[in-house]
Amino acid sequence: MATAALALGDDALVLSHRLGEWAGHAPVLEEEVALANIALDLLGQARSLLSLVGDEDELAYLREERSFRNAQLVEQPNGDFARTIARQLYFSVHQHLLYGQLAAGDGPFAPLAGKAVKEVAYHRDHAEHWTLRLGDGTEESHARMQRALDDLWRYTGELFEPVEGLSVDRTALREGWLAAVTEVVERATLKLPDGPQTGAWTAGAGRQGIHTEPFGRMLAEMQHLHRSHPGASW
């Protein structure tokens, strides 16, 4: 169970931090609130999951890069707003379906998933709404959204790699995810890439502790305060 809790917890923690980087930079005030709320939801999930493994603060702030088990998708830089939305679409649809399966079971993650699936339903709805708005908007927003979907596509295959301690129907998860994402993307007058979902080295790499270059810089920023004042109480 610890391996699965760490993987899911790291996914939520890292994506929460990425979304938090939008504070003060979102395109409209409403999105300042929306992205902050999603980030807080994910941070709450991360705390619950990491606490199943050990001390949540030590796990978040004192581990080295190779000890994190998040999927590479969630660590990708925000880029422009379209890129953030593409990342959210890919991940939130997956997380919603995954937590739905876990909540319906009787495993150790069922109680947490039962609560979180309601939050994640909003995350998914938010991402789908903006995918439609950007894809079927102006020529510029359409081009940016298509480019974002293309650029992040290769990181999606890792979401469906087996994780020790996580008992789900991965075939149903992948098929459901692909059907749901395809439906939204096509409604937005966009299209999914024709190529494979993973490159030769990316498949499963984040779950093995191998991360992309931007992750190291993000982690240094996230951990800076805690490491600068070890043992401090606030």
PyRosetta script that sets phi, psi and omega in degrees:
from pyrosetta import init, pose_from_sequence

init()
pose = pose_from_sequence("MATAALALGDDALVLSHRLGEWAGHAPVLEEEVALANIALDLLGQARSLLSLVGDEDELAYLREERSFRNAQLVEQPNGDFARTIARQLYFSVHQHLLYGQLAAGDGPFAPLAGKAVKEVAYHRDHAEHWTLRLGDGTEESHARMQRALDDLWRYTGELFEPVEGLSVDRTALREGWLAAVTEVVERATLKLPDGPQTGAWTAGAGRQGIHTEPFGRMLAEMQHLHRSHPGASW")
pose.set_psi(1, -33.6)
pose.set_omega(1, -176.6)
pose.set_phi(2, -61.0)
pose.set_psi(2, -39.6)
pose.set_omega(2, -179.6)
pose.set_phi(3, -62.2)
pose.set_psi(3, -44.9)
pose.set_omega(3, -179.9)
pose.set_phi(4, -67.5)
pose.set_psi(4, -42.4)
pose.set_omega(4, 179.5)
pose.set_phi(5, -62.0)
pose.set_psi(5, -38.4)
pose.set_omega(5, 179.3)
pose.set_phi(6, -67.7)
pose.set_psi(6, -42.4)
pose.set_omega(6, 180.0)
pose.set_phi(7, -63.2)
pose.set_psi(7, -49.3)
pose.set_omega(7, -179.5)
pose.set_phi(8, -67.3)
pose.set_psi(8, -39.6)
pose.set_omega(8, 179.2)
pose.set_phi(9, -65.4)
pose.set_psi(9, -41.0)
pose.set_omega(9, 178.9)
pose.set_phi(10, -67.7)
pose.set_psi(10, -37.8)
pose.set_omega(10, 174.9)
pose.set_phi(11, -54.7)
pose.set_psi(11, -50.4)
pose.set_omega(11, -176.7)
pose.set_phi(12, -67.1)
pose.set_psi(12, -42.0)
pose.set_omega(12, -178.6)
pose.set_phi(13, -63.1)
pose.set_psi(13, -49.0)
pose.set_omega(13, -175.7)
pose.set_phi(14, -67.7)
pose.set_psi(14, -42.7)
pose.set_omega(14, 179.1)
pose.set_phi(15, -67.3)
pose.set_psi(15, -34.9)
pose.set_omega(15, 175.9)
pose.set_phi(16, -58.8)
pose.set_psi(16, -44.3)
pose.set_omega(16, -179.5)
pose.set_phi(17, -65.8)
pose.set_psi(17, -42.9)
pose.set_omega(17, 178.9)
pose.set_phi(18, -59.0)
pose.set_psi(18, -45.6)
pose.set_omega(18, -179.7)
pose.set_phi(19, -66.8)
pose.set_psi(19, -33.1)
pose.set_omega(19, 177.4)
pose.set_phi(20, -63.4)
pose.set_psi(20, -23.2)
pose.set_omega(20, 178.6)
pose.set_phi(21, -67.5)
pose.set_psi(21, -14.0)
pose.set_omega(21, 178.4)
pose.set_phi(22, -79.5)
pose.set_psi(22, -10.5)
pose.set_omega(22, -178.5)
pose.set_phi(23, -56.4)
pose.set_psi(23, 122.8)
pose.set_omega(23, -178.6)
pose.set_phi(24, 83.4)
pose.set_psi(24, 0.4)
pose.set_omega(24, -176.9)
pose.set_phi(25, -129.6)
pose.set_psi(25, -0.5)
pose.set_omega(25, -178.0)
pose.set_phi(26, -65.4)
pose.set_psi(26, 153.7)
pose.set_omega(26, -174.9)
pose.set_phi(27, -68.2)
pose.set_psi(27, -27.8)
pose.set_omega(27, 177.3)
pose.set_phi(28, -141.1)
pose.set_psi(28, 158.0)
pose.set_omega(28, -176.5)
pose.set_phi(29, -60.2)
pose.set_psi(29, -37.8)
pose.set_omega(29, -179.5)
pose.set_phi(30, -58.6)
pose.set_psi(30, -35.4)
pose.set_omega(30, 179.9)
pose.set_phi(31, -76.0)
pose.set_psi(31, -24.8)
pose.set_omega(31, 171.8)
pose.set_phi(32, -56.2)
pose.set_psi(32, -46.2)
pose.set_omega(32, -178.9)
pose.set_phi(33, -71.2)
pose.set_psi(33, -45.7)
pose.set_omega(33, -175.9)
pose.set_phi(34, -62.3)
pose.set_psi(34, -49.1)
pose.set_omega(34, -178.5)
pose.set_phi(35, -67.3)
pose.set_psi(35, -36.3)
pose.set_omega(35, 177.0)
pose.set_phi(36, -64.8)
pose.set_psi(36, -40.7)
pose.set_omega(36, 178.8)
pose.set_phi(37, -65.4)
pose.set_psi(37, -41.1)
pose.set_omega(37, 177.6)
pose.set_phi(38, -63.5)
pose.set_psi(38, -42.9)
pose.set_omega(38, 178.5)
pose.set_phi(39, -60.5)
pose.set_psi(39, -41.4)
pose.set_omega(39, 179.6)
pose.set_phi(40, -67.2)
pose.set_psi(40, -39.2)
pose.set_omega(40, 175.3)
pose.set_phi(41, -57.9)
pose.set_psi(41, -47.4)
pose.set_omega(41, -178.1)
pose.set_phi(42, -66.3)
pose.set_psi(42, -36.9)
pose.set_omega(42, 178.2)
pose.set_phi(43, -64.7)
pose.set_psi(43, -39.3)
pose.set_omega(43, 176.0)
pose.set_phi(44, -62.5)
pose.set_psi(44, -41.4)
pose.set_omega(44, 176.3)
pose.set_phi(45, -62.4)
pose.set_psi(45, -43.7)
pose.set_omega(45, -179.7)
pose.set_phi(46, -60.2)
pose.set_psi(46, -43.1)
pose.set_omega(46, -179.5)
pose.set_phi(47, -62.3)
pose.set_psi(47, -44.1)
pose.set_omega(47, -179.9)
pose.set_phi(48, -63.7)
pose.set_psi(48, -42.4)
pose.set_omega(48, -177.2)
pose.set_phi(49, -72.4)
pose.set_psi(49, -43.9)
pose.set_omega(49, -179.0)
pose.set_phi(50, -67.3)
pose.set_psi(50, -30.8)
pose.set_omega(50, 178.7)
pose.set_phi(51, -67.3)
pose.set_psi(51, -18.2)
pose.set_omega(51, 174.8)
pose.set_phi(52, -73.9)
pose.set_psi(52, -17.3)
pose.set_omega(52, -176.1)
pose.set_phi(53, -102.2)
pose.set_psi(53, -38.8)
pose.set_omega(53, -176.7)
pose.set_phi(54, 178.7)
pose.set_psi(54, -153.2)
pose.set_omega(54, 178.8)
pose.set_phi(55, -73.6)
pose.set_psi(55, 122.2)
pose.set_omega(55, -172.9)
pose.set_phi(56, -62.8)
pose.set_psi(56, -39.0)
pose.set_omega(56, -178.9)
pose.set_phi(57, -69.2)
pose.set_psi(57, -42.2)
pose.set_omega(57, 178.3)
pose.set_phi(58, -63.1)
pose.set_psi(58, -41.2)
pose.set_omega(58, -180.0)
pose.set_phi(59, -67.0)
pose.set_psi(59, -36.0)
pose.set_omega(59, -179.0)
pose.set_phi(60, -77.2)
pose.set_psi(60, -39.9)
pose.set_omega(60, -167.5)
pose.set_phi(61, -110.1)
pose.set_psi(61, -13.0)
pose.set_omega(61, -175.0)
pose.set_phi(62, -116.0)
pose.set_psi(62, -3.5)
pose.set_omega(62, 176.2)
pose.set_phi(63, -80.6)
pose.set_psi(63, 151.9)
pose.set_omega(63, 174.4)
pose.set_phi(64, -85.5)
pose.set_psi(64, 166.0)
pose.set_omega(64, -175.2)
pose.set_phi(65, -52.9)
pose.set_psi(65, -44.1)
pose.set_omega(65, -175.3)
pose.set_phi(66, -71.1)
pose.set_psi(66, -9.0)
pose.set_omega(66, 179.2)
pose.set_phi(67, -89.9)
pose.set_psi(67, -10.7)
pose.set_omega(67, 178.5)
pose.set_phi(68, -80.7)
pose.set_psi(68, 143.1)
pose.set_omega(68, -175.1)
pose.set_phi(69, -119.6)
pose.set_psi(69, 22.3)
pose.set_omega(69, 178.0)
pose.set_phi(70, -73.4)
pose.set_psi(70, 152.8)
pose.set_omega(70, 173.1)
pose.set_phi(71, -66.3)
pose.set_psi(71, 147.6)
pose.set_omega(71, -177.4)
pose.set_phi(72, -64.8)
pose.set_psi(72, -23.9)
pose.set_omega(72, -179.2)
pose.set_phi(73, -57.3)
pose.set_psi(73, -45.3)
pose.set_omega(73, -172.1)
pose.set_phi(74, -72.8)
pose.set_psi(74, -18.0)
pose.set_omega(74, -179.0)
pose.set_phi(75, -89.6)
pose.set_psi(75, -5.1)
pose.set_omega(75, -178.1)
pose.set_phi(76, -64.3)
pose.set_psi(76, 139.9)
pose.set_omega(76, -178.4)
pose.set_phi(77, -57.7)
pose.set_psi(77, 153.2)
pose.set_omega(77, -178.3)
pose.set_phi(78, -60.5)
pose.set_psi(78, -38.8)
pose.set_omega(78, -175.1)
pose.set_phi(79, 60.3)
pose.set_psi(79, -142.6)
pose.set_omega(79, 176.1)
pose.set_phi(80, -83.5)
pose.set_psi(80, 178.2)
pose.set_omega(80, -175.1)
pose.set_phi(81, -63.1)
pose.set_psi(81, -35.5)
pose.set_omega(81, 179.2)
pose.set_phi(82, -63.3)
pose.set_psi(82, -39.8)
pose.set_omega(82, -179.8)
pose.set_phi(83, -66.0)
pose.set_psi(83, -40.3)
pose.set_omega(83, 176.9)
pose.set_phi(84, -62.2)
pose.set_psi(84, -42.3)
pose.set_omega(84, -179.5)
pose.set_phi(85, -67.1)
pose.set_psi(85, -40.1)
pose.set_omega(85, 177.4)
pose.set_phi(86, -61.5)
pose.set_psi(86, -43.8)
pose.set_omega(86, 177.3)
pose.set_phi(87, -61.6)
pose.set_psi(87, -42.0)
pose.set_omega(87, 178.9)
pose.set_phi(88, -65.5)
pose.set_psi(88, -39.8)
pose.set_omega(88, 179.0)
pose.set_phi(89, -61.8)
pose.set_psi(89, -52.2)
pose.set_omega(89, -178.8)
pose.set_phi(90, -58.4)
pose.set_psi(90, -46.0)
pose.set_omega(90, -174.2)
pose.set_phi(91, -78.7)
pose.set_psi(91, -43.7)
pose.set_omega(91, -173.8)
pose.set_phi(92, -68.9)
pose.set_psi(92, -34.2)
pose.set_omega(92, 175.0)
pose.set_phi(93, -64.0)
pose.set_psi(93, -44.0)
pose.set_omega(93, 177.6)
pose.set_phi(94, -61.5)
pose.set_psi(94, -48.1)
pose.set_omega(94, -177.1)
pose.set_phi(95, -64.7)
pose.set_psi(95, -38.1)
pose.set_omega(95, 179.0)
pose.set_phi(96, -62.8)
pose.set_psi(96, -45.7)
pose.set_omega(96, 179.1)
pose.set_phi(97, -68.1)
pose.set_psi(97, -40.3)
pose.set_omega(97, 179.6)
pose.set_phi(98, -62.8)
pose.set_psi(98, -49.6)
pose.set_omega(98, -179.2)
pose.set_phi(99, -66.7)
pose.set_psi(99, -30.2)
pose.set_omega(99, 175.4)
pose.set_phi(100, -62.5)
pose.set_psi(100, -42.8)
pose.set_omega(100, 176.8)
pose.set_phi(101, -64.8)
pose.set_psi(101, -45.5)
pose.set_omega(101, -177.8)
pose.set_phi(102, -64.7)
pose.set_psi(102, -39.7)
pose.set_omega(102, -179.1)
pose.set_phi(103, -65.8)
pose.set_psi(103, -30.8)
pose.set_omega(103, -178.6)
pose.set_phi(104, -79.8)
pose.set_psi(104, -11.3)
pose.set_omega(104, -178.9)
pose.set_phi(105, -94.8)
pose.set_psi(105, -169.7)
pose.set_omega(105, 179.7)
pose.set_phi(106, -122.3)
pose.set_psi(106, 23.2)
pose.set_omega(106, -179.4)
pose.set_phi(107, -79.9)
pose.set_psi(107, 179.7)
pose.set_omega(107, -176.2)
pose.set_phi(108, -66.5)
pose.set_psi(108, -19.1)
pose.set_omega(108, -179.2)
pose.set_phi(109, -94.3)
pose.set_psi(109, -1.8)
pose.set_omega(109, -175.4)
pose.set_phi(110, -59.1)
pose.set_psi(110, -47.6)
pose.set_omega(110, -179.1)
pose.set_phi(111, -61.8)
pose.set_psi(111, -45.5)
pose.set_omega(111, -179.9)
pose.set_phi(112, -64.1)
pose.set_psi(112, -45.1)
pose.set_omega(112, -178.9)
pose.set_phi(113, -63.7)
pose.set_psi(113, -36.1)
pose.set_omega(113, 179.5)
pose.set_phi(114, -60.8)
pose.set_psi(114, -35.1)
pose.set_omega(114, 177.3)
pose.set_phi(115, -80.4)
pose.set_psi(115, -42.8)
pose.set_omega(115, -173.7)
pose.set_phi(116, -71.9)
pose.set_psi(116, -28.4)
pose.set_omega(116, -175.7)
pose.set_phi(117, -61.8)
pose.set_psi(117, -28.5)
pose.set_omega(117, 178.1)
pose.set_phi(118, -70.4)
pose.set_psi(118, -39.1)
pose.set_omega(118, 176.5)
pose.set_phi(119, -66.4)
pose.set_psi(119, -44.6)
pose.set_omega(119, -175.5)
pose.set_phi(120, -67.5)
pose.set_psi(120, -27.5)
pose.set_omega(120, 175.9)
pose.set_phi(121, -60.3)
pose.set_psi(121, -39.4)
pose.set_omega(121, 176.1)
pose.set_phi(122, -67.5)
pose.set_psi(122, -42.0)
pose.set_omega(122, 178.6)
pose.set_phi(123, -57.3)
pose.set_psi(123, -43.8)
pose.set_omega(123, -179.8)
pose.set_phi(124, -65.2)
pose.set_psi(124, -44.8)
pose.set_omega(124, -179.7)
pose.set_phi(125, -61.6)
pose.set_psi(125, -40.9)
pose.set_omega(125, 178.6)
pose.set_phi(126, -61.3)
pose.set_psi(126, -46.2)
pose.set_omega(126, -179.1)
pose.set_phi(127, -66.2)
pose.set_psi(127, -40.7)
pose.set_omega(127, -179.7)
pose.set_phi(128, -65.8)
pose.set_psi(128, -42.0)
pose.set_omega(128, 179.4)
pose.set_phi(129, -58.7)
pose.set_psi(129, -46.7)
pose.set_omega(129, -177.0)
pose.set_phi(130, -74.6)
pose.set_psi(130, -29.3)
pose.set_omega(130, 174.5)
pose.set_phi(131, -62.4)
pose.set_psi(131, -44.5)
pose.set_omega(131, 178.0)
pose.set_phi(132, -64.7)
pose.set_psi(132, -42.7)
pose.set_omega(132, -176.8)
pose.set_phi(133, -66.7)
pose.set_psi(133, -41.6)
pose.set_omega(133, -178.8)
pose.set_phi(134, -77.8)
pose.set_psi(134, -41.3)
pose.set_omega(134, -178.0)
pose.set_phi(135, -66.6)
pose.set_psi(135, -38.7)
pose.set_omega(135, -177.7)
pose.set_phi(136, -105.0)
pose.set_psi(136, 30.4)
pose.set_omega(136, -178.8)
pose.set_phi(137, -102.1)
pose.set_psi(137, -120.5)
pose.set_omega(137, 179.5)
pose.set_phi(138, -85.1)
pose.set_psi(138, 169.5)
pose.set_omega(138, 176.8)
pose.set_phi(139, -60.3)
pose.set_psi(139, -39.1)
pose.set_omega(139, -179.7)
pose.set_phi(140, -67.6)
pose.set_psi(140, -46.8)
pose.set_omega(140, -179.0)
pose.set_phi(141, -65.1)
pose.set_psi(141, -36.8)
pose.set_omega(141, 177.4)
pose.set_phi(142, -62.1)
pose.set_psi(142, -46.8)
pose.set_omega(142, -178.8)
pose.set_phi(143, -63.6)
pose.set_psi(143, -41.6)
pose.set_omega(143, -179.5)
pose.set_phi(144, -67.1)
pose.set_psi(144, -39.7)
pose.set_omega(144, -179.6)
pose.set_phi(145, -67.9)
pose.set_psi(145, -40.8)
pose.set_omega(145, 178.5)
pose.set_phi(146, -64.4)
pose.set_psi(146, -43.2)
pose.set_omega(146, 179.4)
pose.set_phi(147, -61.6)
pose.set_psi(147, -39.9)
pose.set_omega(147, -179.9)
pose.set_phi(148, -65.9)
pose.set_psi(148, -44.2)
pose.set_omega(148, 177.7)
pose.set_phi(149, -59.7)
pose.set_psi(149, -42.1)
pose.set_omega(149, -179.9)
pose.set_phi(150, -65.0)
pose.set_psi(150, -45.8)
pose.set_omega(150, -174.4)
pose.set_phi(151, -65.9)
pose.set_psi(151, -35.8)
pose.set_omega(151, -174.2)
pose.set_phi(152, -92.9)
pose.set_psi(152, -7.4)
pose.set_omega(152, -174.2)
pose.set_phi(153, -56.4)
pose.set_psi(153, -41.4)
pose.set_omega(153, -174.3)
pose.set_phi(154, -67.1)
pose.set_psi(154, -14.7)
pose.set_omega(154, 179.2)
pose.set_phi(155, -88.4)
pose.set_psi(155, -7.1)
pose.set_omega(155, -173.2)
pose.set_phi(156, -78.4)
pose.set_psi(156, -28.3)
pose.set_omega(156, -177.5)
pose.set_phi(157, -59.9)
pose.set_psi(157, -31.5)
pose.set_omega(157, -179.2)
pose.set_phi(158, -62.5)
pose.set_psi(158, -26.1)
pose.set_omega(158, -178.7)
pose.set_phi(159, -61.4)
pose.set_psi(159, -21.8)
pose.set_omega(159, -174.4)
pose.set_phi(160, -108.2)
pose.set_psi(160, 9.7)
pose.set_omega(160, 175.1)
pose.set_phi(161, -72.9)
pose.set_psi(161, 146.2)
pose.set_omega(161, 179.1)
pose.set_phi(162, -60.2)
pose.set_psi(162, 141.5)
pose.set_omega(162, 175.1)
pose.set_phi(163, -125.6)
pose.set_psi(163, 125.9)
pose.set_omega(163, -178.8)
pose.set_phi(164, -57.6)
pose.set_psi(164, 128.4)
pose.set_omega(164, 178.2)
pose.set_phi(165, 90.9)
pose.set_psi(165, -0.2)
pose.set_omega(165, -179.9)
pose.set_phi(166, -112.5)
pose.set_psi(166, 102.3)
pose.set_omega(166, -175.8)
pose.set_phi(167, -96.5)
pose.set_psi(167, 98.2)
pose.set_omega(167, 177.9)
pose.set_phi(168, -140.1)
pose.set_psi(168, 162.0)
pose.set_omega(168, 176.0)
pose.set_phi(169, -83.7)
pose.set_psi(169, 96.3)
pose.set_omega(169, -173.4)
pose.set_phi(170, -70.2)
pose.set_psi(170, -30.4)
pose.set_omega(170, 177.0)
pose.set_phi(171, -64.7)
pose.set_psi(171, -47.6)
pose.set_omega(171, 178.6)
pose.set_phi(172, -63.9)
pose.set_psi(172, -37.1)
pose.set_omega(172, 179.8)
pose.set_phi(173, -63.4)
pose.set_psi(173, -47.3)
pose.set_omega(173, -178.5)
pose.set_phi(174, -67.5)
pose.set_psi(174, -43.8)
pose.set_omega(174, -179.4)
pose.set_phi(175, -65.3)
pose.set_psi(175, -41.5)
pose.set_omega(175, 178.7)
pose.set_phi(176, -65.0)
pose.set_psi(176, -40.6)
pose.set_omega(176, 178.9)
pose.set_phi(177, -64.0)
pose.set_psi(177, -47.2)
pose.set_omega(177, -177.6)
pose.set_phi(178, -63.6)
pose.set_psi(178, -40.6)
pose.set_omega(178, 179.3)
pose.set_phi(179, -65.0)
pose.set_psi(179, -43.6)
pose.set_omega(179, -177.6)
pose.set_phi(180, -67.6)
pose.set_psi(180, -45.6)
pose.set_omega(180, -179.4)
pose.set_phi(181, -65.9)
pose.set_psi(181, -42.8)
pose.set_omega(181, 179.4)
pose.set_phi(182, -59.9)
pose.set_psi(182, -42.3)
pose.set_omega(182, -179.1)
pose.set_phi(183, -61.5)
pose.set_psi(183, -44.7)
pose.set_omega(183, 179.8)
pose.set_phi(184, -67.0)
pose.set_psi(184, -45.8)
pose.set_omega(184, -177.3)
pose.set_phi(185, -61.8)
pose.set_psi(185, -42.9)
pose.set_omega(185, 180.0)
pose.set_phi(186, -68.0)
pose.set_psi(186, -37.5)
pose.set_omega(186, 175.6)
pose.set_phi(187, -62.7)
pose.set_psi(187, -28.8)
pose.set_omega(187, -179.9)
pose.set_phi(188, -85.1)
pose.set_psi(188, 9.3)
pose.set_omega(188, -178.3)
pose.set_phi(189, 61.3)
pose.set_psi(189, 30.3)
pose.set_omega(189, 178.0)
pose.set_phi(190, -113.7)
pose.set_psi(190, -179.3)
pose.set_omega(190, 175.9)
pose.set_phi(191, -146.1)
pose.set_psi(191, 149.5)
pose.set_omega(191, 176.0)
pose.set_phi(192, -79.9)
pose.set_psi(192, 150.4)
pose.set_omega(192, 179.3)
pose.set_phi(193, -60.9)
pose.set_psi(193, 153.9)
pose.set_omega(193, 178.9)
pose.set_phi(194, -85.1)
pose.set_psi(194, -19.1)
pose.set_omega(194, -174.4)
pose.set_phi(195, -76.3)
pose.set_psi(195, 178.3)
pose.set_omega(195, 179.8)
pose.set_phi(196, -67.0)
pose.set_psi(196, 160.0)
pose.set_omega(196, -178.3)
pose.set_phi(197, -80.5)
pose.set_psi(197, -11.8)
pose.set_omega(197, -179.4)
pose.set_phi(198, -137.9)
pose.set_psi(198, 148.6)
pose.set_omega(198, 171.3)
pose.set_phi(199, -84.2)
pose.set_psi(199, 176.8)
pose.set_omega(199, -175.2)
pose.set_phi(200, -62.0)
pose.set_psi(200, -30.9)
pose.set_omega(200, -174.7)
pose.set_phi(201, -108.0)
pose.set_psi(201, -10.2)
pose.set_omega(201, -173.7)
pose.set_phi(202, -86.3)
pose.set_psi(202, -23.7)
pose.set_omega(202, -173.0)
pose.set_phi(203, -62.4)
pose.set_psi(203, 114.2)
pose.set_omega(203, 176.9)
pose.set_phi(204, 76.8)
pose.set_psi(204, 1.2)
pose.set_omega(204, -171.4)
pose.set_phi(205, -66.6)
pose.set_psi(205, -40.9)
pose.set_omega(205, 179.9)
pose.set_phi(206, -63.2)
pose.set_psi(206, -38.4)
pose.set_omega(206, 177.7)
pose.set_phi(207, -65.0)
pose.set_psi(207, -19.3)
pose.set_omega(207, 178.4)
pose.set_phi(208, -98.1)
pose.set_psi(208, 3.2)
pose.set_omega(208, 178.3)
pose.set_phi(209, 90.1)
pose.set_psi(209, 11.1)
pose.set_omega(209, 177.9)
pose.set_phi(210, -103.1)
pose.set_psi(210, 121.2)
pose.set_omega(210, -172.1)
pose.set_phi(211, -123.5)
pose.set_psi(211, 166.0)
pose.set_omega(211, 179.7)
pose.set_phi(212, -82.0)
pose.set_psi(212, 161.6)
pose.set_omega(212, -173.2)
pose.set_phi(213, -55.5)
pose.set_psi(213, -41.3)
pose.set_omega(213, -178.1)
pose.set_phi(214, -62.9)
pose.set_psi(214, -21.8)
pose.set_omega(214, -176.7)
pose.set_phi(215, -65.0)
pose.set_psi(215, -39.2)
pose.set_omega(215, 180.0)
pose.set_phi(216, -60.2)
pose.set_psi(216, -41.6)
pose.set_omega(216, 179.1)
pose.set_phi(217, -67.8)
pose.set_psi(217, -40.0)
pose.set_omega(217, 178.6)
pose.set_phi(218, -63.7)
pose.set_psi(218, -41.7)
pose.set_omega(218, -178.2)
pose.set_phi(219, -65.9)
pose.set_psi(219, -39.9)
pose.set_omega(219, 178.7)
pose.set_phi(220, -60.4)
pose.set_psi(220, -40.7)
pose.set_omega(220, 178.5)
pose.set_phi(221, -68.9)
pose.set_psi(221, -43.0)
pose.set_omega(221, -177.1)
pose.set_phi(222, -65.0)
pose.set_psi(222, -35.7)
pose.set_omega(222, -173.9)
pose.set_phi(223, -96.0)
pose.set_psi(223, -4.6)
pose.set_omega(223, -170.6)
pose.set_phi(224, -57.7)
pose.set_psi(224, -51.3)
pose.set_omega(224, -174.9)
pose.set_phi(225, -63.6)
pose.set_psi(225, -46.3)
pose.set_omega(225, -178.0)
pose.set_phi(226, -63.1)
pose.set_psi(226, -41.3)
pose.set_omega(226, -179.0)
pose.set_phi(227, -74.4)
pose.set_psi(227, -25.9)
pose.set_omega(227, 179.5)
pose.set_phi(228, -73.8)
pose.set_psi(228, -23.5)
pose.set_omega(228, -178.2)
pose.set_phi(229, -132.2)
pose.set_psi(229, 66.8)
pose.set_omega(229, -176.0)
pose.set_phi(230, -62.3)
pose.set_psi(230, 134.3)
pose.set_omega(230, 177.3)
pose.set_phi(231, 79.2)
pose.set_psi(231, 1.5)
pose.set_omega(231, -178.2)
pose.set_phi(232, -70.9)
pose.set_psi(232, 147.8)
pose.set_omega(232, 174.4)
pose.set_phi(233, -115.4)
pose.set_psi(233, 148.3)
pose.set_omega(233, -172.9)
pose.set_phi(234, -119.9)
pose.dump_pdb("model.pdb")
